[in-house]
Amino acid sequence: MLQYEETKAYLKRLGIADIEPPTLAYLCKLHQAHVENMTWQTIDIVSGNPVPIDLRSSIQLMINGRSGYCFHLNGAFGELLRTLGYKVSWHRAGVQPLGQEPRINSFHLGLSVTLLNEQQEEEIWIADVGLGDMPYGPLPIRAGSYAQGPFQYQVTASVIDPNGWRMVHDPMGSSAGVDYERESLQRVDEFIPKHEIYSQSPESPWIHLFLVRNRHAEGSNELKGCIWKKREGDRIEKTEILTKSMWLEVLGDVFHEKLVNYSSLERDALWKRVWHLHEQWKREQTAAD
């Protein structure tokens, strides 16, 4: 649970002034503000400075002007929601990359919230703020198709866990979907070895991939290396960023990521690494053509 001062600081970071009763409407406001302001990112992994995923570390990231990826984002958001009076559960989950099979492998930390509906019956909502370009607001765990801006999501039963659920991503999204195990977890400890693989293993998909994503009501943004992809409705615009100053400007203005705990020298080093990876990627693209 967060202290009162921490709760207010977290809400301030989200641009929310007041603490309200734990309703669905307030949950939607919190969720939307989170995916707009708390970027999904691999910055610290690429820079060689991964942040632990214990809840205190994750909460401090959010309060102090930074962000993280699923373990940090859903870990911290879950604690904020608990502090605000919501009934929260974490879940083992797995993101299905495009062209691969569904999985629940604990490489994703899922988050759900249980609320009472108008008939005073319990309903479970997916409140996953750790997926980058995935939902702008919560989704009910009820089979159906749900439009959020230009994105169209589906909720179905999971083929991995018969009692679990699956969220199918938009056809233009970055992944095919994510499967959640029904069993709830009260701690994030079991995800620590997965974080160590993601942040330290040579086999990690993130060590050599600078990737930053966020959502907003009408679309999404992605910065992959030096390519900024902006989606507005069904229109996608790509811009190659060629200078450090513009790169830092986009990070700060579009993704609210001002690298506040990076020194000037560390920012220079990060930019040089990202530019090197970008040039390597361009050479590979040219060779493939």
C-alpha positions as CSV (number, residue, x, y, z in Angstrom):
1,M,0.0,0.0,0.0
2,L,1.1,3.5,-0.7
3,Q,1.5,6.3,1.9
4,Y,-0.8,9.3,1.4
5,E,2.0,11.5,0.1
6,E,3.0,8.7,-2.4
7,T,-0.6,8.4,-3.6
8,K,-0.9,12.1,-4.2
9,A,2.4,12.2,-6.0
10,Y,1.4,9.3,-8.2
11,L,-1.9,10.9,-9.0
12,K,-0.2,14.2,-9.7
13,R,2.1,12.4,-12.2
14,L,-1.1,11.1,-13.9
15,G,-2.6,14.6,-14.0
16,I,-5.4,13.7,-11.6
17,A,-6.0,16.0,-8.7
18,D,-8.5,14.3,-6.4
19,I,-8.9,10.9,-4.8
20,E,-12.3,9.5,-5.6
21,P,-14.4,6.5,-4.6
22,P,-13.3,3.2,-6.3
23,T,-15.8,3.2,-9.1
24,L,-15.6,2.0,-12.7
25,A,-15.6,5.6,-13.9
26,Y,-12.6,6.5,-11.8
27,L,-10.8,3.3,-12.8
28,C,-11.3,4.3,-16.5
29,K,-9.9,7.8,-15.7
30,L,-6.8,6.3,-13.9
31,H,-6.2,3.7,-16.6
32,Q,-6.4,6.2,-19.5
33,A,-4.1,8.7,-17.7
34,H,-1.6,5.9,-17.0
35,V,-1.2,4.7,-20.6
36,E,-0.9,8.3,-21.8
37,N,1.7,9.4,-19.2
38,M,3.5,6.3,-18.1
39,T,5.3,5.0,-21.2
40,W,6.1,1.3,-21.8
41,Q,9.8,1.3,-22.5
42,T,13.1,-0.6,-22.7
43,I,15.2,2.4,-22.1
44,D,16.9,1.2,-18.9
45,I,17.5,-2.3,-20.3
46,V,19.2,-0.9,-23.4
47,S,21.3,1.5,-21.4
48,G,22.5,-1.3,-19.1
49,N,20.8,0.1,-16.0
50,P,17.7,-2.1,-15.5
51,V,15.5,-1.2,-12.5
52,P,14.4,-4.0,-10.1
53,I,10.7,-4.9,-10.2
54,D,10.0,-5.0,-6.5
55,L,6.9,-2.9,-5.8
56,R,8.8,-0.1,-3.9
57,S,11.2,0.3,-6.9
58,S,8.4,0.4,-9.4
59,I,6.3,2.9,-7.4
60,Q,9.3,5.2,-7.1
61,L,9.8,5.1,-10.9
62,M,6.2,6.3,-11.4
63,I,6.4,9.0,-8.7
64,N,9.7,10.3,-9.9
65,G,9.1,11.0,-13.5
66,R,10.1,7.6,-15.1
67,S,8.3,4.5,-16.3
68,G,9.1,0.9,-17.2
69,Y,7.7,-2.1,-18.8
70,C,4.9,-4.6,-17.7
71,F,6.4,-5.7,-14.4
72,H,7.0,-2.1,-13.3
73,L,3.8,-0.6,-14.8
74,N,1.3,-3.2,-13.6
75,G,3.1,-3.7,-10.3
76,A,2.9,-0.1,-9.4
77,F,-0.6,0.5,-10.8
78,G,-1.9,-2.5,-8.9
79,E,-0.6,-1.0,-5.6
80,L,-2.0,2.4,-6.4
81,L,-5.4,0.8,-7.1
82,R,-5.3,-1.2,-3.9
83,T,-4.5,1.9,-2.0
84,L,-7.5,3.6,-3.6
85,G,-9.8,0.8,-2.4
86,Y,-10.0,-1.4,-5.5
87,K,-10.0,-5.2,-5.4
88,V,-7.0,-6.1,-7.5
89,S,-5.4,-9.3,-8.7
90,W,-2.1,-9.9,-10.6
91,H,-1.9,-12.9,-13.0
92,R,0.6,-15.0,-14.8
93,A,0.2,-14.0,-18.5
94,G,2.0,-14.3,-21.8
95,V,2.1,-12.0,-24.9
96,Q,1.7,-13.8,-28.2
97,P,4.1,-12.3,-30.8
98,L,2.8,-12.1,-34.4
99,G,3.2,-15.4,-36.2
100,Q,3.7,-17.4,-33.0
101,E,1.6,-19.5,-30.7
102,P,-0.4,-18.3,-27.6
103,R,1.4,-18.8,-24.3
104,I,1.1,-18.2,-20.5
105,N,4.8,-18.1,-19.5
106,S,4.9,-15.4,-16.8
107,F,6.9,-13.1,-19.1
108,H,4.0,-10.8,-18.7
109,L,2.4,-9.6,-15.5
110,G,-1.4,-9.2,-15.9
111,L,-3.7,-7.1,-13.8
112,S,-7.4,-7.4,-13.2
113,V,-9.9,-5.5,-11.0
114,T,-13.1,-6.8,-9.6
115,L,-16.0,-4.4,-9.3
116,L,-19.7,-4.6,-8.4
117,N,-22.1,-3.8,-11.2
118,E,-25.5,-2.1,-10.8
119,Q,-27.1,-5.5,-9.8
120,Q,-24.4,-5.8,-7.1
121,E,-22.8,-8.7,-8.9
122,E,-19.1,-9.0,-9.2
123,E,-17.5,-8.3,-12.6
124,I,-13.9,-8.7,-13.5
125,W,-12.1,-6.1,-15.7
126,I,-8.8,-6.3,-17.4
127,A,-6.9,-3.2,-16.3
128,D,-3.6,-3.9,-18.0
129,V,-1.4,-0.7,-18.4
130,G,1.7,-2.7,-19.3
131,L,1.3,-3.4,-22.9
132,G,2.3,-0.3,-24.8
133,D,-0.1,0.0,-27.6
134,M,-2.8,-2.1,-26.0
135,P,-6.1,-0.9,-24.4
136,Y,-6.7,2.7,-23.6
137,G,-9.2,1.8,-20.9
138,P,-10.3,-1.3,-18.9
139,L,-12.0,-4.2,-20.7
140,P,-14.7,-6.4,-19.2
141,I,-13.9,-10.1,-19.0
142,R,-16.9,-10.9,-21.1
143,A,-16.7,-12.3,-24.5
144,G,-17.1,-9.6,-27.1
145,S,-15.5,-7.0,-29.4
146,Y,-14.5,-3.6,-27.9
147,A,-13.5,-0.5,-29.9
148,Q,-11.2,2.0,-28.2
149,G,-10.4,4.8,-30.6
150,P,-9.1,3.2,-33.9
151,F,-8.2,0.0,-32.0
152,Q,-10.5,-3.0,-32.0
153,Y,-9.9,-5.6,-29.2
154,Q,-11.6,-8.9,-28.5
155,V,-12.0,-10.7,-25.2
156,T,-12.4,-14.5,-25.5
157,A,-11.7,-17.7,-23.4
158,S,-8.0,-18.7,-23.3
159,V,-7.0,-21.9,-25.0
160,I,-4.1,-22.1,-22.6
161,D,-6.1,-21.9,-19.3
162,P,-9.7,-23.1,-19.7
163,N,-10.6,-20.9,-16.7
164,G,-8.6,-17.9,-17.9
165,W,-9.1,-15.3,-20.6
166,R,-7.5,-13.9,-23.7
167,M,-7.4,-10.4,-25.1
168,V,-7.0,-10.3,-28.9
169,H,-5.1,-7.3,-30.2
170,D,-6.1,-5.0,-33.0
171,P,-5.1,-6.4,-36.4
172,M,-2.6,-3.5,-36.8
173,G,-1.2,-3.9,-33.3
174,S,2.3,-5.0,-32.2
175,S,1.3,-8.5,-31.1
176,A,-1.5,-11.0,-31.7
177,G,-2.8,-10.9,-28.1
178,V,-2.2,-11.9,-24.5
179,D,-3.5,-14.8,-22.4
180,Y,-4.1,-14.6,-18.7
181,E,-4.2,-17.4,-16.1
182,R,-7.3,-17.2,-13.9
183,E,-5.4,-17.9,-10.7
184,S,-4.6,-14.6,-8.9
185,L,-1.3,-13.7,-7.3
186,Q,-0.7,-11.4,-4.3
187,R,3.0,-11.0,-4.9
188,V,5.2,-10.3,-7.9
189,D,8.2,-12.3,-6.7
190,E,7.8,-15.1,-9.3
191,F,8.3,-12.6,-12.1
192,I,11.8,-11.6,-10.8
193,P,13.6,-14.4,-12.7
194,K,11.7,-13.4,-15.9
195,H,12.8,-9.8,-15.4
196,E,16.4,-11.0,-15.0
197,I,16.2,-12.8,-18.3
198,Y,14.6,-9.8,-20.1
199,S,17.1,-7.3,-18.6
200,Q,20.4,-9.3,-18.5
201,S,20.3,-12.4,-20.7
202,P,22.0,-12.2,-24.2
203,E,18.8,-13.9,-25.4
204,S,16.6,-11.1,-24.3
205,P,14.6,-9.4,-27.1
206,W,15.0,-6.0,-25.3
207,I,18.8,-5.6,-24.7
208,H,19.4,-4.4,-28.3
209,L,16.0,-2.9,-29.0
210,F,15.3,0.6,-27.9
211,L,11.5,0.7,-27.8
212,V,9.0,3.2,-26.3
213,R,5.2,3.1,-26.6
214,N,2.2,4.9,-25.3
215,R,-1.6,5.1,-26.1
216,H,-4.0,8.0,-26.3
217,A,-7.7,8.3,-27.1
218,E,-7.3,8.5,-30.8
219,G,-4.2,6.3,-31.4
220,S,-0.7,5.5,-30.3
221,N,2.9,6.4,-30.6
222,E,6.0,4.2,-30.9
223,L,9.7,5.1,-30.9
224,K,11.8,2.1,-32.1
225,G,15.4,3.1,-32.2
226,C,15.2,6.3,-34.3
227,I,11.9,5.6,-36.1
228,W,8.9,7.4,-34.6
229,K,5.6,5.7,-35.7
230,K,2.5,7.7,-35.0
231,R,-1.0,6.2,-35.5
232,E,-4.0,8.5,-35.7
233,G,-7.2,6.6,-36.7
234,D,-6.3,4.3,-39.6
235,R,-3.4,6.6,-40.7
236,I,0.2,5.6,-39.8
237,E,3.0,8.1,-40.2
238,K,6.7,7.2,-39.8
239,T,9.5,9.7,-39.1
240,E,13.2,9.0,-39.0
241,I,14.9,11.0,-36.3
242,L,18.4,12.0,-37.2
243,T,19.6,14.2,-34.3
244,K,20.0,13.7,-30.6
245,S,18.1,17.0,-29.9
246,M,15.1,15.9,-31.8
247,W,15.2,12.4,-30.3
248,L,15.3,13.8,-26.8
249,E,12.5,16.3,-27.7
250,V,10.2,13.5,-29.0
251,L,11.0,11.4,-25.9
252,G,10.0,14.2,-23.6
253,D,7.1,15.8,-25.4
254,V,5.4,12.8,-26.9
255,F,6.3,10.0,-24.4
256,H,6.7,12.1,-21.3
257,E,10.1,10.5,-20.8
258,K,12.6,13.1,-19.9
259,L,15.3,10.7,-18.6
260,V,15.3,12.6,-15.3
261,N,17.8,10.3,-13.6
262,Y,20.2,10.3,-16.5
263,S,23.2,12.7,-16.5
264,S,24.2,14.6,-19.6
265,L,27.0,12.1,-20.3
266,E,24.6,9.2,-19.8
267,R,22.1,10.7,-22.3
268,D,25.0,11.1,-24.8
269,A,26.0,7.5,-24.3
270,L,22.4,6.3,-24.7
271,W,21.9,8.3,-27.9
272,K,25.2,7.0,-29.4
273,R,24.1,3.4,-28.6
274,V,20.7,3.9,-30.1
275,W,22.1,5.6,-33.2
276,H,24.6,2.7,-33.6
277,L,21.8,0.1,-33.4
278,H,19.7,2.2,-35.8
279,E,22.5,2.3,-38.4
280,Q,23.1,-1.4,-38.0
281,W,19.3,-2.0,-38.5
282,K,19.4,0.2,-41.7
283,R,22.4,-1.9,-43.1
284,E,20.5,-5.1,-42.4
285,Q,17.4,-3.7,-44.2
286,T,19.5,-2.7,-47.2
287,A,21.1,-6.1,-47.3
288,A,17.7,-7.8,-47.1
289,D,16.4,-5.7,-50.0
